[in-house]
């Protein structure tokens, strides 16, 4: 994928904490730059090696189709397409459907939680959130799925 000025990739270069995730790539999808920065800082402090940001649902889907991620932190409310629509697209795509998704929203009603879970969210967190709660949810999601960034790839059989 060509470099997009609206998408920022940050790679950890400082020493990582004991419970680091050196081969982990997480995509943060949020239209609010401040939330992307706060969430990204927490992830970097956790030892996540690569945090990639997308300020919209459409850019997130493009990035997901071009790169491999271990987890997605997905905001509900975005101007182009909603986080729930992005989540449904992720779950409908055979190549993406196993990526754990943490849905982030300002909505805490039972109906919204049920809608997110029914759309395929693996976890749900309400803004504003405590860093410790966010970290616990991310730890659980990362452990839930073997890292595709470090998994061996297998070649397709030859059709000779």
GIFENBEL-V368228 format. One record per residue. PSI is psi in whole degrees, -180 to 180 (NA if undefined). NEAR is the number of other C-alpha atoms within 12 Angstrom. Layout:
# GIFENBEL-V368228
psi->PSI near->NEAR
psi->PSI near->NEAR
This chain:
# GIFENBEL-V368228
psi->137 near->11
psi->152 near->10
psi->131 near->12
psi->123 near->16
psi->-18 near->11
psi->-8 near->20
psi->129 near->28
psi->131 near->24
psi->129 near->25
psi->124 near->24
psi->132 near->25
psi->133 near->26
psi->-18 near->13
psi->169 near->15
psi->143 near->17
psi->154 near->20
psi->169 near->16
psi->-39 near->11
psi->53 near->18
psi->162 near->22
psi->76 near->32
psi->-25 near->29
psi->25 near->25
psi->135 near->35
psi->124 near->38
psi->135 near->48
psi->124 near->46
psi->124 near->49
psi->109 near->51
psi->135 near->41
psi->-14 near->31
psi->116 near->23
psi->-39 near->21
psi->-42 near->15
psi->-39 near->26
psi->-41 near->32
psi->-46 near->24
psi->-48 near->23
psi->-43 near->39
psi->-40 near->38
psi->-43 near->26
psi->-45 near->27
psi->-42 near->43
psi->-38 near->34
psi->-28 near->27
psi->-17 near->33
psi->17 near->30
psi->124 near->38
psi->-43 near->33
psi->120 near->34
psi->124 near->39
psi->137 near->40
psi->142 near->43
psi->125 near->38
psi->3 near->37
psi->161 near->32
psi->-42 near->36
psi->-42 near->27
psi->-36 near->32
psi->-46 near->42
psi->-40 near->36
psi->-44 near->25
psi->-42 near->34
psi->-34 near->34
psi->-21 near->21
psi->-21 near->15
psi->169 near->23
psi->131 near->29
psi->151 near->40
psi->-19 near->41
psi->153 near->46
psi->131 near->47
psi->114 near->46
psi->119 near->49
psi->146 near->43
psi->-52 near->40
psi->113 near->26
psi->155 near->27
psi->-33 near->18
psi->-62 near->20
psi->148 near->25
psi->159 near->29
psi->-35 near->42
psi->-39 near->34
psi->-40 near->30
psi->-45 near->39
psi->-43 near->41
psi->-39 near->28
psi->-39 near->28
psi->-48 near->33
psi->-24 near->26
psi->-14 near->17
psi->117 near->16
psi->-32 near->12
psi->-19 near->18
psi->-18 near->30
psi->-21 near->26
psi->-2 near->27
psi->125 near->39
psi->139 near->37
psi->126 near->44
psi->115 near->43
psi->130 near->46
psi->131 near->42
psi->163 near->31
psi->-4 near->19
psi->127 near->22
psi->13 near->20
psi->152 near->14
psi->-39 near->13
psi->-41 near->11
psi->-42 near->24
psi->-46 near->26
psi->-39 near->19
psi->-43 near->24
psi->-45 near->35
psi->-42 near->24
psi->-29 near->20
psi->-13 near->28
psi->11 near->30
psi->138 near->37
psi->-27 near->33
psi->164 near->35
psi->137 near->40
psi->141 near->34
psi->133 near->26
psi->145 near->22
psi->149 near->16
psi->156 near->22
psi->140 near->15
psi->-38 near->21
psi->-40 near->16
psi->-43 near->20
psi->-48 near->29
psi->-44 near->28
psi->-42 near->21
psi->-42 near->30
psi->-45 near->41
psi->-47 near->28
psi->-41 near->20
psi->-39 near->29
psi->-40 near->37
psi->-25 near->18
psi->-31 near->19
psi->129 near->23
psi->144 near->21
psi->116 near->25
psi->-20 near->24
psi->-17 near->23
psi->0 near->16
psi->143 near->14
psi->148 near->9
psi->151 near->9
psi->139 near->7
psi->149 near->7
psi->146 near->7
psi->147 near->6
psi->143 near->6
psi->34 near->5
psi->NA near->4
